[in-house]
């Protein structure tokens, strides 16, 4: 029942929110809502073991597979592998790869992998936060192996994209960015803090940018993060492809986050992401679904994100009341990010490197 242990005091416990209901609701809004004529639907596939091993250790994959075959269980303190779920996990990863291939092959300029479970907490050899395989990292690695040299990842899930950070922390061919609430580390499976001082190491020094925002930062916080941090980074780096980890759990009504982002804020994110892609990489964007755990509101936030990406002239009214942004500390938080990276931004355009 969500994140708590079952209680004898509650007759009808709430099921865990990372379940099929949230994705069914998102699928329904896109199928039946105002964007239906703007969307084309494709099919996914199963990722191969070789593809999964481009970002994950073989021993780790075997551990997930064996636990799934043995009836499931906790692989870390935050993440449970379901019984016989390995095929479903491969399907989510393969669908993200198919979305990336559609963009890389020129079939479309943007593609969205509407999959679960999420992936951005999955590290090379550690599961975390409901995530087993890192879909954004798999898509980025596919793009690099297809001949691209500079990938920008943008993660606006309310939680730190620690898995993507981990996988590319020592590399400069992927500039990883994460906008998230300032929650810090949360245990052995998530030792990364998401703070501004985690900037990459070795060849990747300066190529990991965390943007921790104060609780309740809201629409203005995310818009300013894009305008004041992400846009200058993109200008310096000149990415050839943008990969977005798209979560809706930063909304005001999500059980896993309280950042007060509304449909207007998600629409603004979509607009800014499309503008960056148009300016720097011929409009090419691959998006993968991450969090978003309120099945009544997250689908509308996804709808608004796509309205922004597509630049539709008519926008869907917000069905829930607006909660004011918490702007206290926002300017200082963004200044900390800028100060941490100011000296390295001028040198962010890399040449080819060995993977």
Secondary structure, DSSP 8 states (H G I E B T S, - for coil): -TTS---TT-SS----SSSHHHHHHHHHHHHHSTTGGG----------HHHHTTTS-HHHHHHHHHHHHTT-EEEETTEEE-TT-HHHHHHHHHHHHHHHHHHHTTS-SEEEE--SS--TT--SS--BTTBSS-HHHHHHHHHHHTT---EEEEE-SSS--HHHHHHHTT-SSEEEEEEEE-----BTTB-----TT----GGGTT-EEEEEE-TT-HHHHHHHHIIIIIHHHHHHH--SEEEEEE--TTBTT-TT----B-HHHHHHHHHHHHHHHHHHSTT-EEEEE-----TTTHHHHHHHHHHHHHT-SS----SS-------TTHHHHHHHHHHHHHHHHTT--------
